[in-house]
Amino acid sequence: MKDFTYVITDEIGIHARPAGQLAKEAKQFSSVITLDVNGKKAEAGKLMAVMGLGVKKGDSVTVTAEGDDEEQAIKAIESFMKANL
């Protein structure tokens, strides 16, 4: 299991467009990728679940990847978040 924590810097937080892009990115991997924010968890590959977290600017998100390609998955999601969120 690999994980990292990221603080959201986007003014709007994780809204529809980046949530969709994040889900698309997460679906490329066989590992289960989970977002944990403010005590709520969601699988990153499920758009509506990610939207349901209601992530705002300044929220600390812990991302966990568990599976065969967890190393690549965690690096890709971390890069995505730094570039887009």
C-alpha positions, 0 to 999 in steps of 0.5 A, a space after each residue: 500500500 502506498 499513500 500521500 497527502 495533498 492540500 488542494 490549492 485550486 480555488 474551486 476545489 475538486 469540481 466536475 471537470 477535474 473530478 472527471 479527469 481524476 476518475 479517468 486517470 485512476 481507471 487506468 490502473 488495476 490498483 484500488 485508489 482511494 481518496 480520504 478527506 475530512 473523514 469521508 472516503 471515495 474510490 477515485 475511479 468513481 466520478 460521483 463518489 469523488 464529487 460527493 466528497 465536496 473537496 474545497 480549497 485548503 482541504 487535505 486529501 490522503 490518497 491511497 493506492 493498493 494493488 499490483 501497480 500501486 507504485 505507478 498509480 500513486 505517482 500518476 495521481 500525485 502528478 495529476 493533483 499537483 498539475 490540476 488541483 
